[in-house]
Amino acid sequence: MTTRTEAVNTVAAVTGRSRTSINPALYTQLQDDELLPRGGPGGVVDLSATHLVTLFLAAALDRPHGISPGESVNRWRALPLTGPIGIDLVHTFGIDTTDAGTALDSIVANVSTWPERLSPIMKAKAGGDIGVAAEFHDDTYMVLIFYGLQAGKTMAQLTFGTQPAVETDRIERIVRALHGVFLRLAVQS
């Protein structure tokens, strides 16, 4: 069990923002969209990995003008798997690739168990333990990159959504969440 304040503090810390810079109404807006649970006495809520990922997506990623936080989160979460699957890593780490949201949820739920799930062969290939980074490109696709934590060697990646085919005349914003973000969120779930 964690309080709403603890969840917001964790998300603020992993996004590199002060707690007060996160819209105070964000949590309430996500509750109104039925994406986060309402708290019991003392603001205590039972937050799952899904709830923490939802709060993280709403706080860390920009959304188009006129789109509610809930709509934006739902759009990101619904991105379909479009790239090749690193089948060994997906099965070893228990990552559900149904859609981007489910993949992120399963990473947060399981990331703390990854070191003990690695076979000696996988550990040798990675040059140590494996980490994950999520890159959120523009507002259309997400890439999960699995890499050796010590060697920095990329082992596999999963792509959700589609990269725009045509370059535009604007700057693309990429938000990158490194392995430590998932470890911090996992502690709260």
C-alpha positions in Angstrom: 0.0 0.0 0.0 1.2 3.5 -0.8 -0.2 6.9 -0.5 -1.1 9.1 -3.4 1.6 11.5 -2.2 4.3 8.8 -2.3 3.2 7.9 -5.8 3.4 11.5 -7.0 6.7 12.0 -5.3 8.2 8.9 -7.0 6.9 10.0 -10.4 8.2 13.5 -9.8 11.6 12.1 -8.9 11.9 9.8 -12.0 10.8 12.6 -14.4 13.3 15.0 -12.8 10.7 17.5 -11.9 9.8 19.0 -8.6 6.6 17.6 -7.0 5.0 21.0 -7.3 5.7 21.2 -11.0 3.4 18.3 -11.6 -0.2 19.5 -12.1 -1.9 19.0 -8.7 -5.1 18.0 -10.5 -3.4 15.4 -12.7 -4.0 12.5 -10.2 -7.6 13.6 -9.8 -8.1 13.9 -13.6 -6.8 10.4 -14.0 -9.2 9.2 -11.3 -12.1 10.9 -13.1 -11.1 9.1 -16.3 -11.1 5.8 -14.1 -7.4 5.2 -14.7 -6.4 5.5 -11.1 -8.1 4.3 -8.0 -9.7 6.5 -5.4 -8.0 6.5 -2.0 -9.3 5.2 1.2 -8.9 6.7 4.6 -5.7 8.8 4.9 -5.2 8.8 1.1 -4.0 5.2 1.1 -4.4 3.4 -2.2 -3.3 0.1 -3.6 -1.3 1.1 -6.6 -0.4 -1.6 -9.1 2.3 -1.4 -11.8 -0.4 -0.3 -14.2 -1.4 2.6 -12.0 2.2 3.8 -11.6 2.9 3.5 -15.4 -0.3 5.5 -16.0 0.7 8.2 -13.7 4.3 8.2 -15.2 2.9 8.5 -18.7 0.6 11.4 -17.8 3.3 13.3 -16.0 6.3 12.7 -18.3 4.9 12.9 -21.8 3.4 15.9 -23.6 -0.1 15.8 -24.9 -1.7 17.7 -27.8 -3.7 20.8 -26.8 -7.3 19.9 -26.0 -6.5 16.2 -25.1 -7.1 15.1 -21.5 -4.4 13.3 -19.6 -6.6 10.1 -19.7 -7.0 10.3 -23.5 -3.3 10.8 -24.0 -2.4 7.9 -21.6 -4.9 5.6 -23.3 -3.5 6.5 -26.8 0.1 5.7 -25.6 -1.0 2.5 -23.8 -2.9 1.2 -26.9 0.1 1.4 -29.3 0.4 -2.0 -31.0 3.6 -4.0 -31.3 5.0 -3.3 -34.7 8.6 -4.4 -34.6 10.3 -7.7 -34.3 10.1 -9.5 -31.0 13.3 -10.4 -29.1 11.6 -13.6 -28.2 14.2 -14.9 -25.6 14.1 -11.7 -23.6 10.3 -11.4 -23.8 9.8 -14.9 -22.3 12.7 -14.7 -19.9 11.6 -11.4 -18.4 7.8 -12.1 -18.6 7.0 -9.1 -20.8 3.5 -9.1 -22.2 3.6 -7.5 -25.7 -0.1 -7.2 -26.2 0.3 -3.4 -26.5 2.7 -0.7 -25.2 0.9 -0.2 -21.9 0.8 -3.9 -21.1 4.5 -4.2 -21.9 5.4 -1.3 -19.6 3.2 -2.7 -16.9 4.9 -6.1 -17.0 8.3 -4.5 -17.0 7.5 -2.5 -13.8 5.9 -5.6 -12.3 8.9 -7.9 -13.0 12.0 -5.8 -13.4 13.3 -6.4 -9.9 13.4 -10.2 -10.6 15.4 -9.9 -13.9 18.9 -10.5 -12.5 17.8 -14.0 -11.2 16.0 -14.8 -14.4 19.1 -14.4 -16.6 20.8 -17.6 -17.8 24.6 -17.7 -17.8 24.6 -17.6 -21.6 22.4 -14.4 -21.7 24.4 -12.8 -18.9 27.6 -13.5 -20.9 26.1 -12.1 -24.1 25.0 -8.9 -22.3 28.3 -8.5 -20.5 26.4 -8.6 -17.1 22.8 -7.8 -16.1 20.3 -6.5 -18.7 18.5 -3.2 -18.4 15.8 -1.5 -20.4 15.2 1.9 -21.7 11.9 3.2 -23.1 12.0 5.9 -25.8 8.8 7.8 -26.5 9.1 9.4 -29.9 6.8 12.3 -30.9 3.4 11.0 -30.0 3.2 8.0 -32.3 5.6 5.3 -31.3 7.6 3.8 -28.4 10.8 1.7 -28.5 11.9 -0.5 -25.7 15.7 -1.1 -25.8 17.2 -4.0 -23.8 20.9 -3.6 -23.2 23.8 -4.9 -21.1 24.0 -2.6 -18.0 27.8 -2.8 -17.8 28.7 -3.1 -21.4 26.0 -0.9 -22.9 25.5 -3.5 -25.7 22.0 -3.5 -27.2 20.5 -7.0 -26.9 17.1 -6.5 -28.5 14.3 -4.0 -29.0 10.6 -3.9 -29.2 8.8 -1.2 -31.2 5.2 -0.1 -30.6 3.3 2.2 -33.0 4.7 3.5 -36.2 7.5 5.9 -36.9 6.3 8.7 -39.3 7.4 7.8 -42.8 8.0 11.4 -43.8 10.3 13.8 -42.0 8.6 17.0 -41.0 9.9 20.5 -40.6 9.6 20.5 -36.8 11.7 19.3 -34.0 10.9 15.8 -32.7 10.7 15.4 -28.9 12.0 12.2 -27.5 11.5 11.3 -23.9 13.9 8.5 -22.7 13.2 6.6 -19.5 16.3 4.6 -18.4 16.4 1.4 -16.4 16.5 3.2 -13.0 13.1 4.7 -13.7 11.6 1.2 -13.9 13.4 0.1 -10.8 12.0 3.1 -8.8 8.5 2.5 -10.1 8.8 -1.2 -9.2 9.6 -0.3 -5.6 6.3 1.6 -5.3 4.1 -1.1 -6.9 
